């Protein structure tokens, strides 16, 4: 028999923030590998456009308008997704927002809590509901599952004036390590992906800034911005049986920026 560990046929992947950027890059790659896909986003028009793009790959697609910072929306959305799709094999907690200040001393409590609400609480709500489904499936004789969180280079590099964002992105690393240990007995894995400087809507302002490109992007050894498509491979790998012994890890995808 041919070695086909990256074939995701029969699997279902849910991606929060899956209607654009890194999330859509991950979702599209998994769809191309044969997975049925659920995407969550708060923008109905972007959801519809992403759904149409993903359906072109011949897989089942469900889009849901979910704000991950709202606990009840996550609870109901996860239950609906599992019911409609039949199962959830991979859940990618990717939804995130930025939020900085002119200085840490000037950061408002509102900004801090808004960023934490999506980037940390949202991951907690998402993974809590996902583990309930995966554990119940395992107890029924069908173990396995993959939890993936999109962290950030800022979790390991100092991010001046963005301490709310970096704090949340650091916290989720501890969360996945704990999940990896606690849920391994059910065949559930948990890993984090840490993107570097990626061309998405969140970084649109910096992309057009000549000074930023000269001082920062030129320091990236591969000499370019990352693209959402650069995260397709890691998404397929972590959703597949090829990574069945890979858990509790933090995987940096930054074009070599952190080591230069």
N, C-alpha and C positions, 0 to 999 in steps of 0.2 A: 504493500500500500504506500502511496506517495505521502511524503511528509507535508501536511497542510495545517500547521498549528495556527496560522493567521486567518483561516477561514472562519468568519463570524456568522455563517448561515445558521439560523435557528436561535441566535442570541438577540437580546433586546438591550439597547443602551439608552439611558436617559442623560441628557446634557443640560444643565441649567445655564442660562445665558447662551443658549445654543443657536440663537437667531443671527449671530454675527461674530466677527473677530475670531479669536482662538477657539471659542466654543463651536462655531460653525465649521471651522477647519477640522476639528476633531470629529464632529458629527458626520461630515461628508466623507471622510476617510473610512469611518466605521461602516457607513452605508455602502460604500464601494466594496468593502470587504464582505458584505452580505448581511450585516446586522439591520434589524428593524430599529427605528430611532424615535425617541421622544425628545422634543425640545421645549424648554421653558424660556419665556421671555416676557417682558412687560409691555412691549410695543407690538400691537396686533398686526400692523402692516409688515413689520420686519419678520414676525412669526410666519405670516402667510407666504412671504417671498422665500424664506428659508425652507418652509415645508414643500413648496413647489420644486425647489432646487434639489432637495433630497429625494423626493418621489421619482425624479428623473432617473434615479439609479435602480428603480424597480423594487424598492423595499416598502414596507409599511411605515408610515410616518404619522405621529400624533403631535400636534403643537398645542401647548396650553399656555394661557396667559397667567403667569404666576410671579408674584413678588416674593422672593425667598426670605425677605425680612419679616414677612407676615406668617406667623406660625400656622394659623389655621388653613391658609392657602396651601402651604406645603403639605400639611397632613392630608387634606382632601385631594390635592393634586397627585400625590404619590399613590394614594389608594385607587384613584381613577385610572392612572397610567397602568398600574399593575393589573387592574381588572380588564381594561380594554386590550392591552397587549398580551396578557396571559402570563407574563413573567418580567422580571427586571434582572438582568445579569450584570450590567455595568452601570454605575451611577457616577457621573462626573459633576462635581460641585465646582462649576466654573464661573458662575455669575459673580460679578464684582463691580465696584465703583471706585473712582478716585475721590480724593478730598484732602486738600492741603491747606496751608495758610502762609502768610508772609513770614511767619516764624512760629516755632512751637509755642512760645509765650503768648502769641496772639491767636492760637487755635481755639475756636469756640467749642463749648461742650456740645452744641448742636451738630457741628461737623464730626466730632469724635464719635458720637452716638450713631449718626447716620451711616458712617463708614463701617463701624462695628456691626450695625444691624444687618447689613448685606454681607460683608466680607467674613464675618465670624459667626454671628447668630444664624445667618442663612445657611452656612455650611453645617452647623450643628443640627438645625431642623432637618435639612436634607438627608444627612447621613443617619440621623436617628430613625427617620421613617424608612430609609432604605434597609437598614439592618433588621428592622422588624420583619420586613418582607423576606429578606434573604434567609434569616434564621428560621422562619416558619417553613420556607421551602426546604431548607436543609433537614429540618425535623421530620418532614414528609418524605425524606429519602432522596432529595435532589440537592445536594450540597454545592456550594460554590458561589462566587460573586466577586466583583472587583469594585472597590471604592477609589476614586481618583479625585484629588483636589488640585485646582490651579492656584498655586502659591505665587511667589514672585522672587526675582533676584533681590528685591529689597528686604527679603527675610534674612539674607546673609550679608548684604552690603548696607552701609548707612544711607538712609534716605532723608536728607535734610528737608525740613518743612513738610514732610509727609509721614510723620510718626504714627498717625492713626492707621494709615494704609499698611505700613510696614509691620506695625504691631499685630494687626489682624493676620497678615500673611505669615508671620512667624508663629502665631498661636496655632494655626491649622497644622503646622508640622508636628507639634506635640499631639494634636488630636489624632492624626493618622497613625502615628506610632502606637498610641494606646489602642486604637481600633485594630491594628495589625496583630497585636498580642492577644487582645480579648477575643477576637472572632476567628482566629486561625482554625480553631477546632471545628468550625462550620465550613471550612474551605473558603472563607472570605478573606480577600487580600485588601490592603489599603496602602496607597502610595501617593506622593505629592509630585507635581511637575512645577518647576520654577522657571518661568519664562524670563528672558532678559528684555532688551529693547525691541518691542514688536510693533509693527505698523498696524494699529487698530484705531477705532474711533477715540479711545481713551488717550492715545498719544498723538492725535491729529495736530495739536498746537506745536508740539516739539518737532514733528516731521517737517514742517515748513520753516523752521528756525535755523538759519544758516550757521549761527554761532553754535547751536547745540549739535548740529550735524558735524561741524568741524571739530569740536572739542570732545564729543562723546562717541558718535557713531564711527568716526575714524579710528577710535581706540578698539573697536570690535575687530578681532583678528580676521574674521571673514569679510569685513569691510562693507557691511550693509545692514539695514534693518531686517529683523526677522519678519516672516510672513505667517499668517494663520495656517497656511498649508504646511509649514514646517513642524506642526504638532500632530499631523495626521498619523505619522508612523508610530509615535509613542502612544497615541490613543489606541490604535489597533493592537499594538503589542500588549498593553496593559489590559485590554478587553479580551485578549485571546488566551488560549491554553498554553501558549509559549511562555507566559509569565506566571504560571501556576505555582512556582516556588519563589517568587519575587514579591516581597511584601515589606512594609515599614520603611521604604526608601524615599529619598528626596532627590529627584532627577532634574539637574540643571540643564536647560536648553537656552543658551545665550550667545551662541557663536564664538565662544571662548572669552567673552568679556571679563568674567570674574577671575580668570587665571592670568590675565595680561597685566 
